[in-house]
């Protein structure tokens, strides 16, 4: 079958049989353990970079694509320190469910990656694509995100950071600070 190289087919976004969309979460850290924290464009919400996997991607491939799309960083700018073991899930609040879409997505299942920035902060380009996700970013303390992300993502952020904390201690010089109490919120 002839394939048009100018307009290749767009791989489908997948929803699993349980209603979860496969997704990757990206935690970018610098030496000392501070983390990249991005503000969603035209919103007050802040979060880690993340995005859905395409049907033809592995989690690692999706992570590198989303990293470039959302931050302008490429593989040469980061070192992958590790990832969570298996999928971490969160449910979307009812108000975000698109009941008219089939199959209906009820939440995200994510593999989280911990990356060390080995490039320069000037390599970060929030305008790397025509549809930027973030309009501002800053460095925050390791345990800041679960307390400040939108409520329905708090538990998954905490679970990801708890799993990745040993890598941050070993590779980034994160000092062992007391782990904050479990995050509240749905999910």
VMD Tcl script that builds the backbone (N, CA, C; Angstrom):
set m [mol new atoms 561]
animate dup $m
set s [atomselect $m all]
$s set {name element resname resid chain x y z} {
  {N N UNK 1 A 0.844 -1.184 0.000}
  {CA C UNK 1 A 0.000 0.000 0.000}
  {C C UNK 1 A 0.886 1.242 0.000}
  {N N UNK 2 A 0.576 2.182 -0.861}
  {CA C UNK 2 A 1.321 3.428 -0.957}
  {C C UNK 2 A 1.012 4.310 0.241}
  {N N UNK 3 A 2.035 4.917 0.817}
  {CA C UNK 3 A 1.851 5.823 1.951}
  {C C UNK 3 A 2.270 7.213 1.543}
  {N N UNK 4 A 1.462 8.177 1.859}
  {CA C UNK 4 A 1.745 9.565 1.556}
  {C C UNK 4 A 2.664 10.123 2.634}
  {N N UNK 5 A 3.949 10.389 2.321}
  {CA C UNK 5 A 4.874 10.875 3.347}
  {C C UNK 5 A 4.553 12.292 3.812}
  {N N UNK 6 A 3.797 13.046 3.022}
  {CA C UNK 6 A 3.463 14.406 3.403}
  {C C UNK 6 A 2.383 14.414 4.488}
  {N N UNK 7 A 1.443 13.498 4.412}
  {CA C UNK 7 A 0.351 13.432 5.381}
  {C C UNK 7 A 0.274 12.037 5.993}
  {N N UNK 8 A 1.271 11.657 6.819}
  {CA C UNK 8 A 1.213 10.320 7.413}
  {C C UNK 8 A 0.022 10.235 8.366}
  {N N UNK 9 A -0.514 9.030 8.569}
  {CA C UNK 9 A -1.640 8.899 9.479}
  {C C UNK 9 A -1.219 9.288 10.901}
  {N N UNK 10 A -2.116 9.942 11.624}
  {CA C UNK 10 A -1.839 10.332 13.006}
  {C C UNK 10 A -2.189 9.156 13.896}
  {N N UNK 11 A -1.219 8.680 14.702}
  {CA C UNK 11 A -1.527 7.559 15.594}
  {C C UNK 11 A -2.637 7.940 16.569}
  {N N UNK 12 A -3.488 6.984 16.848}
  {CA C UNK 12 A -4.625 7.198 17.720}
  {C C UNK 12 A -4.223 7.306 19.182}
  {N N UNK 13 A -4.970 8.157 19.914}
  {CA C UNK 13 A -4.870 8.188 21.360}
  {C C UNK 13 A -5.731 7.034 21.861}
  {N N UNK 14 A -5.223 6.302 22.808}
  {CA C UNK 14 A -5.865 5.079 23.267}
  {C C UNK 14 A -6.539 5.304 24.623}
  {N N UNK 15 A -7.684 4.680 24.815}
  {CA C UNK 15 A -8.334 4.586 26.119}
  {C C UNK 15 A -8.390 3.093 26.421}
  {N N UNK 16 A -7.888 2.683 27.596}
  {CA C UNK 16 A -7.872 1.256 27.910}
  {C C UNK 16 A -9.283 0.763 28.259}
  {N N UNK 17 A -9.474 -0.549 28.394}
  {CA C UNK 17 A -10.818 -1.088 28.662}
  {C C UNK 17 A -11.436 -0.582 29.974}
  {N N UNK 18 A -10.617 -0.120 30.912}
  {CA C UNK 18 A -11.129 0.416 32.172}
  {C C UNK 18 A -11.446 1.907 32.095}
  {N N UNK 19 A -11.174 2.532 30.948}
  {CA C UNK 19 A -11.488 3.943 30.768}
  {C C UNK 19 A -10.336 4.896 31.065}
  {N N UNK 20 A -9.117 4.374 31.214}
  {CA C UNK 20 A -7.962 5.218 31.509}
  {C C UNK 20 A -7.136 5.461 30.250}
  {N N UNK 21 A -6.658 6.677 30.112}
  {CA C UNK 21 A -5.821 7.064 28.975}
  {C C UNK 21 A -4.355 6.885 29.376}
  {N N UNK 22 A -3.586 6.066 28.653}
  {CA C UNK 22 A -2.154 5.941 28.934}
  {C C UNK 22 A -1.460 7.289 28.749}
  {N N UNK 23 A -0.586 7.614 29.659}
  {CA C UNK 23 A -0.036 8.951 29.761}
  {C C UNK 23 A 1.352 8.855 30.384}
  {N N UNK 24 A 2.161 9.860 30.164}
  {CA C UNK 24 A 3.456 9.953 30.841}
  {C C UNK 24 A 3.508 11.248 31.637}
  {N N UNK 25 A 4.159 11.183 32.781}
  {CA C UNK 25 A 4.429 12.359 33.596}
  {C C UNK 25 A 5.930 12.575 33.632}
  {N N UNK 26 A 6.348 13.832 33.620}
  {CA C UNK 26 A 7.777 14.155 33.513}
  {C C UNK 26 A 8.180 15.070 34.665}
  {N N UNK 27 A 9.123 14.588 35.460}
  {CA C UNK 27 A 9.661 15.374 36.567}
  {C C UNK 27 A 11.101 15.720 36.196}
  {N N UNK 28 A 11.328 16.984 35.917}
  {CA C UNK 28 A 12.662 17.462 35.542}
  {C C UNK 28 A 13.283 18.076 36.788}
  {N N UNK 29 A 14.479 17.604 37.144}
  {CA C UNK 29 A 15.142 18.084 38.356}
  {C C UNK 29 A 16.506 18.653 38.010}
  {N N UNK 30 A 16.946 19.545 38.874}
  {CA C UNK 30 A 18.328 20.016 38.774}
  {C C UNK 30 A 19.070 19.535 40.010}
  {N N UNK 31 A 20.384 19.641 39.964}
  {CA C UNK 31 A 21.202 19.201 41.082}
  {C C UNK 31 A 20.704 19.874 42.358}
  {N N UNK 32 A 20.573 19.126 43.429}
  {CA C UNK 32 A 20.015 19.631 44.673}
  {C C UNK 32 A 18.580 19.186 44.866}
  {N N UNK 33 A 17.941 18.738 43.783}
  {CA C UNK 33 A 16.608 18.156 43.886}
  {C C UNK 33 A 15.450 19.091 43.642}
  {N N UNK 34 A 15.698 20.335 43.223}
  {CA C UNK 34 A 14.571 21.205 42.881}
  {C C UNK 34 A 13.965 20.753 41.556}
  {N N UNK 35 A 12.667 20.985 41.400}
  {CA C UNK 35 A 11.913 20.451 40.278}
  {C C UNK 35 A 11.316 21.543 39.400}
  {N N UNK 36 A 11.235 21.255 38.096}
  {CA C UNK 36 A 10.581 22.126 37.116}
  {C C UNK 36 A 9.092 22.147 37.420}
  {N N UNK 37 A 8.515 23.343 37.491}
  {CA C UNK 37 A 7.105 23.531 37.809}
  {C C UNK 37 A 6.551 24.528 36.802}
  {N N UNK 38 A 5.611 24.094 35.959}
  {CA C UNK 38 A 5.111 24.927 34.874}
  {C C UNK 38 A 3.691 25.411 35.092}
  {N N UNK 39 A 3.445 26.645 34.692}
  {CA C UNK 39 A 2.091 27.209 34.774}
  {C C UNK 39 A 1.374 26.984 33.445}
  {N N UNK 40 A 0.201 26.361 33.514}
  {CA C UNK 40 A -0.607 26.110 32.322}
  {C C UNK 40 A -0.941 27.431 31.644}
  {N N UNK 41 A -0.814 27.449 30.333}
  {CA C UNK 41 A -1.049 28.682 29.586}
  {C C UNK 41 A -2.502 29.145 29.773}
  {N N UNK 42 A -2.659 30.436 29.999}
  {CA C UNK 42 A -3.966 31.071 30.190}
  {C C UNK 42 A -4.757 30.499 31.368}
  {N N UNK 43 A -4.051 29.946 32.367}
  {CA C UNK 43 A -4.715 29.403 33.560}
  {C C UNK 43 A -3.877 29.725 34.784}
  {N N UNK 44 A -4.477 29.513 35.961}
  {CA C UNK 44 A -3.736 29.688 37.202}
  {C C UNK 44 A -3.041 28.407 37.640}
  {N N UNK 45 A -3.374 27.265 37.037}
  {CA C UNK 45 A -2.863 25.970 37.474}
  {C C UNK 45 A -1.414 25.732 37.097}
  {N N UNK 46 A -0.692 25.109 38.018}
  {CA C UNK 46 A 0.701 24.727 37.813}
  {C C UNK 46 A 0.789 23.206 37.884}
  {N N UNK 47 A 1.738 22.636 37.133}
  {CA C UNK 47 A 1.887 21.182 37.133}
  {C C UNK 47 A 3.216 20.789 36.493}
  {N N UNK 48 A 3.494 19.475 36.568}
  {CA C UNK 48 A 4.613 18.897 35.831}
  {C C UNK 48 A 4.185 18.708 34.376}
  {N N UNK 49 A 5.146 18.677 33.448}
  {CA C UNK 49 A 4.802 18.307 32.073}
  {C C UNK 49 A 4.217 16.888 32.058}
  {N N UNK 50 A 3.237 16.671 31.222}
  {CA C UNK 50 A 2.643 15.346 31.062}
  {C C UNK 50 A 1.887 15.310 29.750}
  {N N UNK 51 A 1.588 14.108 29.282}
  {CA C UNK 51 A 0.803 14.022 28.062}
  {C C UNK 51 A 0.483 12.600 27.694}
  {N N UNK 52 A -0.522 12.456 26.849}
  {CA C UNK 52 A -1.004 11.146 26.434}
  {C C UNK 52 A -0.053 10.437 25.494}
  {N N UNK 53 A -0.072 9.120 25.618}
  {CA C UNK 53 A 0.710 8.276 24.722}
  {C C UNK 53 A -0.094 7.994 23.465}
  {N N UNK 54 A 0.590 7.930 22.355}
  {CA C UNK 54 A -0.026 7.521 21.096}
  {C C UNK 54 A 0.012 6.002 21.013}
  {N N UNK 55 A -0.818 5.461 20.161}
  {CA C UNK 55 A -0.938 4.002 20.061}
  {C C UNK 55 A 0.345 3.325 19.587}
  {N N UNK 56 A 1.232 4.066 18.941}
  {CA C UNK 56 A 2.461 3.473 18.412}
  {C C UNK 56 A 3.696 3.815 19.246}
  {N N UNK 57 A 3.515 4.297 20.476}
  {CA C UNK 57 A 4.650 4.739 21.294}
  {C C UNK 57 A 4.833 3.888 22.542}
  {N N UNK 58 A 6.081 3.769 22.949}
  {CA C UNK 58 A 6.398 3.252 24.275}
  {C C UNK 58 A 6.328 4.426 25.242}
  {N N UNK 59 A 6.268 4.165 26.555}
  {CA C UNK 59 A 6.301 5.286 27.499}
  {C C UNK 59 A 7.534 6.176 27.320}
  {N N UNK 60 A 8.699 5.583 27.076}
  {CA C UNK 60 A 9.914 6.386 26.905}
  {C C UNK 60 A 9.826 7.275 25.664}
  {N N UNK 61 A 9.326 6.728 24.563}
  {CA C UNK 61 A 9.162 7.531 23.344}
  {C C UNK 61 A 8.176 8.674 23.577}
  {N N UNK 62 A 7.070 8.379 24.260}
  {CA C UNK 62 A 6.079 9.421 24.555}
  {C C UNK 62 A 6.679 10.485 25.463}
  {N N UNK 63 A 7.491 10.065 26.419}
  {CA C UNK 63 A 8.109 11.025 27.336}
  {C C UNK 63 A 9.001 11.992 26.565}
  {N N UNK 64 A 9.851 11.488 25.670}
  {CA C UNK 64 A 10.728 12.383 24.909}
  {C C UNK 64 A 9.926 13.316 23.997}
  {N N UNK 65 A 8.843 12.819 23.390}
  {CA C UNK 65 A 8.005 13.675 22.541}
  {C C UNK 65 A 7.351 14.775 23.371}
  {N N UNK 66 A 6.748 14.394 24.495}
  {CA C UNK 66 A 6.084 15.378 25.353}
  {C C UNK 66 A 7.090 16.366 25.947}
  {N N UNK 67 A 8.268 15.888 26.321}
  {CA C UNK 67 A 9.315 16.759 26.851}
  {C C UNK 67 A 9.639 17.861 25.858}
  {N N UNK 68 A 9.829 17.484 24.594}
  {CA C UNK 68 A 10.160 18.471 23.560}
  {C C UNK 68 A 8.984 19.403 23.297}
  {N N UNK 69 A 7.776 18.847 23.210}
  {CA C UNK 69 A 6.596 19.669 22.923}
  {C C UNK 69 A 6.330 20.689 24.033}
  {N N UNK 70 A 6.487 20.287 25.286}
  {CA C UNK 70 A 6.081 21.143 26.392}
  {C C UNK 70 A 7.192 22.023 26.955}
  {N N UNK 71 A 8.464 21.594 26.791}
  {CA C UNK 71 A 9.562 22.366 27.384}
  {C C UNK 71 A 10.636 22.771 26.384}
  {N N UNK 72 A 10.615 22.209 25.181}
  {CA C UNK 72 A 11.661 22.477 24.206}
  {C C UNK 72 A 12.931 21.677 24.457}
  {N N UNK 73 A 12.979 20.921 25.543}
  {CA C UNK 73 A 14.162 20.116 25.848}
  {C C UNK 73 A 14.146 18.837 25.018}
  {N N UNK 74 A 15.338 18.373 24.647}
  {CA C UNK 74 A 15.493 17.129 23.894}
  {C C UNK 74 A 16.397 16.199 24.693}
  {N N UNK 75 A 16.602 15.001 24.165}
  {CA C UNK 75 A 17.361 13.970 24.885}
  {C C UNK 75 A 18.744 14.453 25.337}
  {N N UNK 76 A 19.410 15.274 24.548}
  {CA C UNK 76 A 20.745 15.759 24.917}
  {C C UNK 76 A 20.729 16.702 26.121}
  {N N UNK 77 A 19.571 17.249 26.449}
  {CA C UNK 77 A 19.459 18.196 27.566}
  {C C UNK 77 A 19.179 17.526 28.904}
  {N N UNK 78 A 18.833 16.233 28.885}
  {CA C UNK 78 A 18.428 15.554 30.114}
  {C C UNK 78 A 19.075 14.185 30.233}
  {N N UNK 79 A 19.076 13.683 31.445}
  {CA C UNK 79 A 19.489 12.307 31.728}
  {C C UNK 79 A 18.319 11.639 32.432}
  {N N UNK 80 A 17.880 10.493 31.925}
  {CA C UNK 80 A 16.796 9.752 32.567}
  {C C UNK 80 A 17.379 9.025 33.772}
  {N N UNK 81 A 16.875 9.355 34.965}
  {CA C UNK 81 A 17.342 8.715 36.200}
  {C C UNK 81 A 16.508 7.492 36.556}
  {N N UNK 82 A 15.270 7.448 36.085}
  {CA C UNK 82 A 14.416 6.296 36.357}
  {C C UNK 82 A 12.964 6.623 36.126}
  {N N UNK 83 A 12.135 5.628 36.395}
  {CA C UNK 83 A 10.693 5.803 36.222}
  {C C UNK 83 A 9.963 5.024 37.302}
  {N N UNK 84 A 8.680 5.314 37.435}
  {CA C UNK 84 A 7.863 4.596 38.402}
  {C C UNK 84 A 7.682 3.158 37.928}
  {N N UNK 85 A 7.401 2.291 38.883}
  {CA C UNK 85 A 7.171 0.877 38.577}
  {C C UNK 85 A 5.706 0.705 38.199}
  {N N UNK 86 A 5.434 0.565 36.931}
  {CA C UNK 86 A 4.056 0.378 36.497}
  {C C UNK 86 A 3.274 1.675 36.426}
  {N N UNK 87 A 1.974 1.520 36.231}
  {CA C UNK 87 A 1.075 2.655 36.040}
  {C C UNK 87 A 0.603 3.203 37.377}
  {N N UNK 88 A 0.544 4.533 37.464}
  {CA C UNK 88 A -0.108 5.218 38.577}
  {C C UNK 88 A -1.351 5.874 37.992}
  {N N UNK 89 A -2.486 5.726 38.667}
  {CA C UNK 89 A -3.759 6.204 38.103}
  {C C UNK 89 A -4.362 7.342 38.911}
  {N N UNK 90 A -5.096 8.200 38.189}
  {CA C UNK 90 A -5.984 9.146 38.859}
  {C C UNK 90 A -7.252 9.279 38.034}
  {N N UNK 91 A -8.350 9.500 38.742}
  {CA C UNK 91 A -9.653 9.700 38.094}
  {C C UNK 91 A -9.892 11.187 37.892}
  {N N UNK 92 A -10.596 11.498 36.820}
  {CA C UNK 92 A -11.005 12.872 36.553}
  {C C UNK 92 A -12.278 13.171 37.336}
  {N N UNK 93 A -12.423 14.391 37.825}
  {CA C UNK 93 A -13.699 14.769 38.448}
  {C C UNK 93 A -14.829 14.671 37.421}
  {N N UNK 94 A -16.034 14.404 37.889}
  {CA C UNK 94 A -17.189 14.253 36.997}
  {C C UNK 94 A -17.332 15.408 36.016}
  {N N UNK 95 A -17.037 16.625 36.452}
  {CA C UNK 95 A -17.232 17.793 35.572}
  {C C UNK 95 A -16.317 17.766 34.351}
  {N N UNK 96 A -15.238 16.965 34.378}
  {CA C UNK 96 A -14.321 16.879 33.241}
  {C C UNK 96 A -14.580 15.673 32.336}
  {N N UNK 97 A -15.527 14.828 32.695}
  {CA C UNK 97 A -15.814 13.650 31.875}
  {C C UNK 97 A -16.566 14.064 30.619}
  {N N UNK 98 A -16.130 13.543 29.498}
  {CA C UNK 98 A -16.794 13.808 28.211}
  {C C UNK 98 A -17.652 12.598 27.893}
  {N N UNK 99 A -18.844 12.607 28.437}
  {CA C UNK 99 A -19.739 11.443 28.365}
  {C C UNK 99 A -20.172 11.120 26.935}
  {N N UNK 100 A -20.108 12.083 26.025}
  {CA C UNK 100 A -20.511 11.853 24.634}
  {C C UNK 100 A -19.434 11.122 23.828}
  {N N UNK 101 A -18.201 11.054 24.354}
  {CA C UNK 101 A -17.121 10.380 23.626}
  {C C UNK 101 A -17.100 8.902 23.983}
  {N N UNK 102 A -16.879 8.068 22.979}
  {CA C UNK 102 A -16.796 6.625 23.178}
  {C C UNK 102 A -15.484 6.133 22.612}
  {N N UNK 103 A -14.669 5.401 23.335}
  {CA C UNK 103 A -14.888 5.090 24.745}
  {C C UNK 103 A -14.658 6.333 25.614}
  {N N UNK 104 A -15.346 6.393 26.729}
  {CA C UNK 104 A -15.233 7.534 27.623}
  {C C UNK 104 A -13.972 7.388 28.487}
  {N N UNK 105 A -13.229 8.469 28.573}
  {CA C UNK 105 A -12.031 8.510 29.412}
  {C C UNK 105 A -12.436 8.955 30.815}
  {N N UNK 106 A -12.135 8.117 31.827}
  {CA C UNK 106 A -12.469 8.470 33.214}
  {C C UNK 106 A -11.248 8.958 33.991}
  {N N UNK 107 A -10.067 8.838 33.380}
  {CA C UNK 107 A -8.863 9.280 34.077}
  {C C UNK 107 A -7.611 8.944 33.293}
  {N N UNK 108 A -6.487 9.141 33.945}
  {CA C UNK 108 A -5.183 8.884 33.329}
  {C C UNK 108 A -4.487 7.751 34.076}
  {N N UNK 109 A -3.756 6.938 33.343}
  {CA C UNK 109 A -2.807 6.007 33.959}
  {C C UNK 109 A -1.450 6.421 33.433}
  {N N UNK 110 A -0.515 6.639 34.354}
  {CA C UNK 110 A 0.741 7.286 33.980}
  {C C UNK 110 A 1.962 6.495 34.430}
  {N N UNK 111 A 2.980 6.552 33.595}
  {CA C UNK 111 A 4.337 6.191 33.985}
  {C C UNK 111 A 5.046 7.522 34.180}
  {N N UNK 112 A 5.672 7.694 35.334}
  {CA C UNK 112 A 6.382 8.939 35.651}
  {C C UNK 112 A 7.875 8.734 35.483}
  {N N UNK 113 A 8.528 9.730 34.886}
  {CA C UNK 113 A 9.974 9.704 34.667}
  {C C UNK 113 A 10.629 10.813 35.477}
  {N N UNK 114 A 11.752 10.493 36.097}
  {CA C UNK 114 A 12.578 11.490 36.770}
  {C C UNK 114 A 13.780 11.752 35.878}
  {N N UNK 115 A 13.945 13.011 35.482}
  {CA C UNK 115 A 15.040 13.426 34.609}
  {C C UNK 115 A 15.920 14.432 35.328}
  {N N UNK 116 A 17.206 14.355 35.053}
  {CA C UNK 116 A 18.134 15.393 35.521}
  {C C UNK 116 A 18.427 16.313 34.344}
  {N N UNK 117 A 18.302 17.616 34.567}
  {CA C UNK 117 A 18.669 18.587 33.546}
  {C C UNK 117 A 20.186 18.616 33.455}
  {N N UNK 118 A 20.731 18.252 32.301}
  {CA C UNK 118 A 22.179 18.315 32.091}
  {C C UNK 118 A 22.534 19.446 31.136}
  {N N UNK 119 A 21.530 19.973 30.468}
  {CA C UNK 119 A 21.718 21.154 29.626}
  {C C UNK 119 A 21.618 22.397 30.492}
  {N N UNK 120 A 21.394 23.495 29.849}
  {CA C UNK 120 A 21.272 24.776 30.528}
  {C C UNK 120 A 19.801 25.150 30.680}
  {N N UNK 121 A 19.500 25.953 31.682}
  {CA C UNK 121 A 18.134 26.459 31.827}
  {C C UNK 121 A 17.705 27.236 30.584}
  {N N UNK 122 A 18.670 27.816 29.871}
  {CA C UNK 122 A 18.327 28.564 28.650}
  {C C UNK 122 A 17.851 27.643 27.526}
  {N N UNK 123 A 18.039 26.314 27.684}
  {CA C UNK 123 A 17.532 25.360 26.696}
  {C C UNK 123 A 16.016 25.196 26.796}
  {N N UNK 124 A 15.429 25.588 27.924}
  {CA C UNK 124 A 13.979 25.483 28.092}
  {C C UNK 124 A 13.304 26.486 27.168}
  {N N UNK 125 A 12.416 25.971 26.319}
  {CA C UNK 125 A 11.680 26.803 25.359}
  {C C UNK 125 A 10.210 26.429 25.449}
  {N N UNK 126 A 9.442 27.233 26.131}
  {CA C UNK 126 A 8.018 26.939 26.289}
  {C C UNK 126 A 7.237 27.156 25.000}
  {N N UNK 127 A 7.851 27.827 24.034}
  {CA C UNK 127 A 7.205 28.106 22.748}
  {C C UNK 127 A 7.727 27.203 21.637}
  {N N UNK 128 A 8.142 25.989 21.989}
  {CA C UNK 128 A 8.738 25.078 21.011}
  {C C UNK 128 A 7.721 24.541 20.000}
  {N N UNK 129 A 6.426 24.646 20.301}
  {CA C UNK 129 A 5.395 24.182 19.374}
  {C C UNK 129 A 4.393 25.311 19.129}
  {N N UNK 130 A 3.526 25.083 18.165}
  {CA C UNK 130 A 2.503 26.084 17.837}
  {C C UNK 130 A 1.435 26.200 18.926}
  {N N UNK 131 A 1.327 25.182 19.771}
  {CA C UNK 131 A 0.313 25.178 20.833}
  {C C UNK 131 A 0.985 24.920 22.181}
  {N N UNK 132 A 1.619 25.943 22.764}
  {CA C UNK 132 A 2.332 25.747 24.028}
  {C C UNK 132 A 1.394 25.314 25.152}
  {N N UNK 133 A 1.934 24.513 26.076}
  {CA C UNK 133 A 1.205 24.064 27.260}
  {C C UNK 133 A 1.401 25.015 28.435}
  {N N UNK 134 A 2.594 25.601 28.530}
  {CA C UNK 134 A 2.966 26.439 29.666}
  {C C UNK 134 A 3.327 27.843 29.191}
  {N N UNK 135 A 3.103 28.830 30.077}
  {CA C UNK 135 A 3.528 30.195 29.758}
  {C C UNK 135 A 4.579 30.714 30.741}
  {N N UNK 136 A 4.873 29.940 31.784}
  {CA C UNK 136 A 5.883 30.340 32.767}
  {C C UNK 136 A 6.350 29.082 33.496}
  {N N UNK 137 A 7.580 29.117 33.986}
  {CA C UNK 137 A 8.074 27.998 34.780}
  {C C UNK 137 A 9.025 28.511 35.835}
  {N N UNK 138 A 9.275 27.670 36.851}
  {CA C UNK 138 A 10.221 27.989 37.931}
  {C C UNK 138 A 10.664 26.689 38.595}
  {N N UNK 139 A 11.676 26.796 39.447}
  {CA C UNK 139 A 12.140 25.662 40.239}
  {C C UNK 139 A 11.439 25.683 41.591}
  {N N UNK 140 A 11.020 24.495 42.073}
  {CA C UNK 140 A 10.372 24.386 43.376}
  {C C UNK 140 A 11.010 23.244 44.160}
  {N N UNK 141 A 10.821 23.282 45.475}
  {CA C UNK 141 A 11.313 22.207 46.329}
  {C C UNK 141 A 10.638 20.886 45.973}
  {N N UNK 142 A 11.310 19.792 46.255}
  {CA C UNK 142 A 10.868 18.455 45.860}
  {C C UNK 142 A 9.445 18.140 46.312}
  {N N UNK 143 A 9.077 18.481 47.530}
  {CA C UNK 143 A 7.748 18.114 48.039}
  {C C UNK 143 A 6.708 19.215 47.856}
  {N N UNK 144 A 7.023 20.273 47.131}
  {CA C UNK 144 A 6.071 21.352 46.882}
  {C C UNK 144 A 4.898 20.927 45.977}
  {N N UNK 145 A 5.147 20.215 44.864}
  {CA C UNK 145 A 4.072 19.940 43.902}
  {C C UNK 145 A 2.826 19.234 44.446}
  {N N UNK 146 A 2.944 18.172 45.266}
  {CA C UNK 146 A 1.692 17.526 45.696}
  {C C UNK 146 A 0.776 18.441 46.510}
  {N N UNK 147 A 1.332 19.439 47.134}
  {CA C UNK 147 A 0.521 20.354 47.934}
  {C C UNK 147 A -0.073 21.489 47.106}
  {N N UNK 148 A 0.404 21.660 45.867}
  {CA C UNK 148 A -0.003 22.829 45.078}
  {C C UNK 148 A -0.585 22.522 43.700}
  {N N UNK 149 A -0.623 21.268 43.314}
  {CA C UNK 149 A -1.261 20.910 42.047}
  {C C UNK 149 A -2.774 20.850 42.277}
  {N N UNK 150 A -3.536 20.863 41.193}
  {CA C UNK 150 A -4.990 20.748 41.288}
  {C C UNK 150 A -5.329 19.511 42.135}
  {N N UNK 151 A -6.378 19.604 42.930}
  {CA C UNK 151 A -6.686 18.597 43.957}
  {C C UNK 151 A -6.770 17.167 43.420}
  {N N UNK 152 A -7.360 16.953 42.243}
  {CA C UNK 152 A -7.543 15.579 41.781}
  {C C UNK 152 A -6.247 14.911 41.339}
  {N N UNK 153 A -5.150 15.665 41.217}
  {CA C UNK 153 A -3.859 15.076 40.850}
  {C C UNK 153 A -2.933 14.912 42.058}
  {N N UNK 154 A -3.315 15.368 43.227}
  {CA C UNK 154 A -2.402 15.384 44.381}
  {C C UNK 154 A -1.897 14.012 44.767}
  {N N UNK 155 A -2.766 13.033 44.855}
  {CA C UNK 155 A -2.332 11.703 45.295}
  {C C UNK 155 A -1.372 11.060 44.304}
  {N N UNK 156 A -1.630 11.214 43.010}
  {CA C UNK 156 A -0.733 10.602 42.023}
  {C C UNK 156 A 0.628 11.301 42.041}
  {N N UNK 157 A 0.647 12.615 42.268}
  {CA C UNK 157 A 1.922 13.327 42.375}
  {C C UNK 157 A 2.700 12.822 43.586}
  {N N UNK 158 A 2.008 12.654 44.677}
  {CA C UNK 158 A 2.688 12.168 45.884}
  {C C UNK 158 A 3.229 10.753 45.677}
  {N N UNK 159 A 2.425 9.871 45.076}
  {CA C UNK 159 A 2.889 8.499 44.840}
  {C C UNK 159 A 4.102 8.481 43.919}
  {N N UNK 160 A 4.082 9.289 42.864}
  {CA C UNK 160 A 5.218 9.338 41.941}
  {C C UNK 160 A 6.470 9.833 42.665}
  {N N UNK 161 A 6.349 10.904 43.431}
  {CA C UNK 161 A 7.515 11.448 44.128}
  {C C UNK 161 A 8.036 10.488 45.186}
  {N N UNK 162 A 7.161 9.800 45.886}
  {CA C UNK 162 A 7.605 8.813 46.881}
  {C C UNK 162 A 8.409 7.700 46.212}
  {N N UNK 163 A 7.932 7.227 45.054}
  {CA C UNK 163 A 8.674 6.175 44.348}
  {C C UNK 163 A 10.016 6.671 43.824}
  {N N UNK 164 A 10.074 7.925 43.387}
  {CA C UNK 164 A 11.285 8.443 42.749}
  {C C UNK 164 A 12.235 9.133 43.725}
  {N N UNK 165 A 11.804 9.361 44.946}
  {CA C UNK 165 A 12.652 10.037 45.934}
  {C C UNK 165 A 14.009 9.353 46.138}
  {N N UNK 166 A 14.093 8.008 46.255}
  {CA C UNK 166 A 15.421 7.397 46.424}
  {C C UNK 166 A 16.390 7.740 45.293}
  {N N UNK 167 A 15.888 7.853 44.067}
  {CA C UNK 167 A 16.747 8.237 42.940}
  {C C UNK 167 A 17.202 9.684 43.082}
  {N N UNK 168 A 16.316 10.550 43.553}
  {CA C UNK 168 A 16.671 11.958 43.748}
  {C C UNK 168 A 17.713 12.099 44.848}
  {N N UNK 169 A 17.602 11.296 45.883}
  {CA C UNK 169 A 18.592 11.328 46.966}
  {C C UNK 169 A 19.940 10.852 46.431}
  {N N UNK 170 A 19.936 9.749 45.701}
  {CA C UNK 170 A 21.169 9.142 45.207}
  {C C UNK 170 A 21.848 9.968 44.115}
  {N N UNK 171 A 21.073 10.518 43.177}
  {CA C UNK 171 A 21.666 11.145 41.995}
  {C C UNK 171 A 21.655 12.666 41.971}
  {N N UNK 172 A 20.814 13.283 42.793}
  {CA C UNK 172 A 20.662 14.732 42.716}
  {C C UNK 172 A 21.096 15.467 43.969}
  {N N UNK 173 A 21.489 14.723 45.000}
  {CA C UNK 173 A 21.892 15.370 46.234}
  {C C UNK 173 A 20.715 15.880 47.049}
  {N N UNK 174 A 19.513 15.351 46.774}
  {CA C UNK 174 A 18.355 15.734 47.582}
  {C C UNK 174 A 18.606 15.254 48.999}
  {N N UNK 175 A 18.523 16.160 49.968}
  {CA C UNK 175 A 18.704 15.730 51.355}
  {C C UNK 175 A 17.415 15.095 51.839}
  {N N UNK 176 A 17.552 14.146 52.718}
  {CA C UNK 176 A 16.393 13.441 53.250}
  {C C UNK 176 A 15.608 14.364 54.164}
  {N N UNK 177 A 14.589 14.950 53.618}
  {CA C UNK 177 A 13.699 15.809 54.392}
  {C C UNK 177 A 12.506 14.974 54.810}
  {N N UNK 178 A 11.831 15.371 55.865}
  {CA C UNK 178 A 10.639 14.605 56.233}
  {C C UNK 178 A 9.614 14.634 55.110}
  {N N UNK 179 A 9.055 13.470 54.824}
  {CA C UNK 179 A 8.036 13.362 53.781}
  {C C UNK 179 A 6.760 14.012 54.323}
  {N N UNK 180 A 6.132 14.853 53.533}
  {CA C UNK 180 A 4.900 15.501 54.013}
  {C C UNK 180 A 3.781 14.474 54.204}
  {N N UNK 181 A 2.756 14.833 54.974}
  {CA C UNK 181 A 1.624 13.920 55.136}
  {C C UNK 181 A 0.959 13.663 53.788}
  {N N UNK 182 A 0.203 12.580 53.721}
  {CA C UNK 182 A -0.478 12.217 52.474}
  {C C UNK 182 A -1.317 13.383 51.974}
  {N N UNK 183 A -1.281 13.556 50.668}
  {CA C UNK 183 A -2.069 14.636 50.044}
  {C C UNK 183 A -3.544 14.313 50.122}
  {N N UNK 184 A -4.326 15.341 50.209}
  {CA C UNK 184 A -5.775 15.161 50.215}
  {C C UNK 184 A -6.309 15.404 48.815}
  {N N UNK 185 A -7.532 15.070 48.595}
  {CA C UNK 185 A -8.170 15.291 47.292}
  {C C UNK 185 A -8.639 13.990 46.697}
  {N N UNK 186 A -9.497 14.066 45.707}
  {CA C UNK 186 A -10.013 12.854 45.096}
  {C C UNK 186 A -8.971 12.220 44.213}
  {N N UNK 187 A -9.169 10.963 43.911}
  {CA C UNK 187 A -8.324 10.332 42.925}
  {C C UNK 187 A -7.573 9.202 43.401}
}
mol reanalyze $m
mol bondsrecalc $m
mol representation Tube
mol addrep $m
